[in-house]
């Protein structure tokens, strides 16, 4: 017999759990012995099946035995009321349990019905909690908004905004604490490693990072002069996951160099663990990004995604009316590029959840009804059983 | 104190197996013997639960054996009939034998109840 010929572990744990404490070791050892004998005669799969059958069929008698009524020793004083109550409760529990064991078909039907109802509700609620209820991983995340460009004539709403409009909006707005431009790409590679690897890179102006409440866990944050107006940025923040995976969590990583694409850059900081934005994938690298100081004449010569933090005390609606005002100004000043254009302020959560909110809530309502139906069914079963007893 | 001296058929099988195995009766051998002789599919849990019940009635007693003197040998929880158990077994089997006297066994019918 080889060492691998041990019985299925889950089943073995189960049988140990249901057996009485005094018998536990003996039941398990006996089953092991019989299993070993089976293994000599049959293939492992058959022996495993045999073992599982043994466990499933052993559970009811063992459990019933554990639930047997035991004589409670007469209490020496009049005091122990609590234990008396408890033992009465235990008595009823045991009684209920034994009656359920005696009617396996009824029990199976009731348990299955409830299991389906509860299981469905839990699964859908977990989904709703993750998508709608769990706070986003940024401080004061409910104040984070994404700007959207809406063209009424074309009926198009999009997140990328002509760079000229972005610069003017930043200069004129009054509803945001901070706002910045960001971008994402999974197309760049780190080429300074012996074997180049692709990374998920976020480009961000210092304003975008500060809107997200970003603080590096090591080194320093990005500053305005990290992103030159001309030429590539020479500093970079590295994601915690990449730091662990590719640099073995080197505590002296700050100041070292890394070549992204063709440009060597200095690592100035490490992002906190799990830092991510917009997608579920952690950000590997954060590269500083600059926007022009003045709006270019060709307003759509570049595109920007904008994230902003609404000032404390200002509502999303305030911010929206501010942006609507600016949209009208821009439309008047640049009729050629900005006709029928307005800017929308949308909470980050709404952007992330998108149009799944309504279906999700509907689904939740549906499983709640299923749970209700399950309860009614079980109540029916109980009723039917008690009627059949009376007859 | 036992609630009743009545033995269920499975209790009877277990006690008969214990009596027959003399000193080598433990979970595995009892289950195997009943399986071999009755064709019933015996679960180890049922054997232990029944032994527990019989011990409550003071019909069987347990002792722990020394580990077998081979590699991987283990100790066993051995079962033996108590005098009360032996007496109850004799009574039950004797009444059974008397009841069987003169009975022309009928072929088994389909219904069980």
Interface residues (C-beta under 8 A of the other chain):
Chain A: X15 X18 X19 X20 X23 X26 X27 X29 X30 X31 X33 X34 X53 X54 X57 X58 X59 X60 X61 X62 X64 X65
Chain B: X26 X27 X28 X31 X32 X41 X43 X44 X45 X46 X48 X49 X50 X52 X53 X74 X76 X77
